[in-house]
Amino acid sequence: MDKSLMTKEKSSLMNNYSRLPITFVKGEGSFVWDEHGDKFLDFTSGIAVCNLGHVPDQVKEKLMSQLSQIWHTSNLYEIQSQKDLANLLTNVSVFDQAFFCNSGAEANEAAIKLARIFAEKKGEKQNRTIVTFEHSFHGRTLGTLSATAQEKIQKGFAPILPGFTYLSYNDFSQLETLQEIDPIAVMFELVQGEGGVIPAEKEWIDALVSICKQNGILLIVDEVQTGMGRTGTLFAYEQYGFEPDVITLAKGLGSGFPIGAMLAKKEIAEAFAPGTHGSTFGGNPLAATAGLATLQTFISEDIVKHCEEQIEYLWSKLHELQSSFTEIKEIRGKGMLIGLVFADNVSNIVAKALEEKLLILSAGAQVVRLLPPLTVTKKEIDCFIEKMSAVLKDVFTNA
Ligand SMILES: *Cc1c(COP(=O)(O)O)cnc(C)c1O
């Protein structure tokens, strides 16, 4: 093709992201390389997506072999890898059935639709409210941004969809209000990721779950970020000792190949009859292969068990770091979803880290978010601490 048709200087992209001026062209394990061959330690995992590290062998091999077979057929026909993935997901969880789509927002849209049609089928409730929580993040579609109780996500997009009521998170005093609202469902994250890495308190979840179970309110857990081993168990709900009715997954499910999923208990899942919901691409042979190979790797390599030691090591090293840098006000999160809370805006820390060839994220203005691959080694954790110390030294001694 005529190269002049794709000049590098011109940007024809919409301006909806504030991108850093760097391009990565290769990834392997916990590292990525830019176009000049510089190597970076990646503690973002592409925002909790590359949980097995970059280009994991088993997933790569299965995808390459699928690439030469068939890519797409549509959900008009049976797709064996999609069935296999659904079976495996339901075998390793408390759910009975799966629906596949392409992203986290779509998985949450599916959950919202399922909760509504389930209520309709039961014929019990006129009130179709779904309760969500402050600082949540459920996606950017109109439905999911309406479920997301953050002004900055909704701003400019009025009218947002009706049918959502927001309560404050980890707040016992609002549980009575929840009973008064009597919603069809509550939807929440067990560690609020984008909202600032805020873990739910166990006692609060216990109380919330008990009210919901007593009143027939569905428990929808958004595990788009917390799922696939991120918090130290395959799914975060396992650590809270209850069974949700529905969970949603996406980010880590396909190791970087786009795929989302909703898992549900049978009696609820059955509200989706033919024609009620669908997706052209959802769970196509390539996506389902990526998801299946990812989950198979979790099982065959016992990734969750394996990273227990790394989690403990990283947290202890972070506490050491905090004793050298008291600017770190708090370390919070679960497993490999970690927030370092500072008193001021952290954008300079993230920018400085890039100069040190370290990729980290923020979550809100004052929180540095760490999302290392679950396959990270102790040596790489040491390397991270070294780089992070240099960053903090530079930022706080020159402040
Ligand atoms: C990222 C995220 C989403 C949205 O996922 P997309 O794939 O970007 O649509 C939804 N919920 C949570 C908790 C997330 O972290």
The ligand as an ORCA input file, in Angstrom:
! r2SCAN-3c Opt
* xyz 0 1
  C     -12.606     -2.361     33.495
  C     -13.839     -2.606     34.239
  C     -15.091     -2.610     33.600
  C     -15.252     -2.277     32.141
  O     -14.612     -3.191     31.313
  P     -14.445     -2.842     29.739
  O     -13.859     -4.117     29.187
  O     -13.515     -1.686     29.657
  O     -15.773     -2.529     29.209
  C     -16.207     -2.914     34.352
  N     -16.107     -3.192     35.656
  C     -14.934     -3.184     36.315
  C     -14.888     -3.504     37.771
  C     -13.762     -2.866     35.628
  O     -12.596     -2.830     36.282
*
